Amino acid sequence: DLDNALEKLEKLDERQAKVVQYRFFGGMNYKEIADVLGGTEHSVRYDWRVARAWLKREMS
């Protein structure tokens, strides 16, 4: 399930897991997430794409 997949992702890449949590559960936009995590919008978009692809594979 999603909770287990997020726990696995957090062990692999904590930043990507946080991006998913902030974006999916917190409803934050890329700029807000970048401000919280101290990165750029571009890096947040990249992490979001990679994390979504990983979660999709993990849950299929």
Secondary structure, 3 states (H helix, E strand, C coil): CHHHHHHHHHHHCHHHHHHHHHHHHCCCCHHHHHHHHCCCHHHHHHHHHHHHHHHHHHHC
